[in-house]
Amino acid sequence: MTAMEIVLSKLSLSAADDTITLALLEIEQKVRTFCNVPPEELLPDALSFTMANMTVDLLKNNPAADADLENIPVKSVTMGDTSYTFDIVSGRQLLDKIVLNYESDLLKFRRRRK
């Protein structure tokens, strides 16, 4: 099973759209960078489930992609002169957080730089 097939299965979808494809490509690039795998080499098949899980996490935890802005967590509220601060994570921060969450899985495939 490819990572894309796993992602579609986990999200109960039959076909990939541009958002899913882009998310999987972003995760693949992060995995390649972390594991020091050059673009001309294939990633190990054993990484398919890890990459699929990372992609699903990226898609589900990306508030910028959500059309429903009511579910963005509030970081702080000030009542006098009304001030709200939302806890929005940037795309890069979210990707880095996801990579750290899967670091133990990715370390098994990490190579030394040449």
Buried (B, 14 or more C-beta within 10 A) or exposed (E): EEBBEBBBEBBEEEEBEEEBEBBBEBBBEBBBEBBEBEEEEEBEEEBBBBBBBBBBBBBEEBBEEEEEEEEEEEEEEEEEEEEEEEEEBEEEEBBEEBBEEBEEBBEEBEEEEE
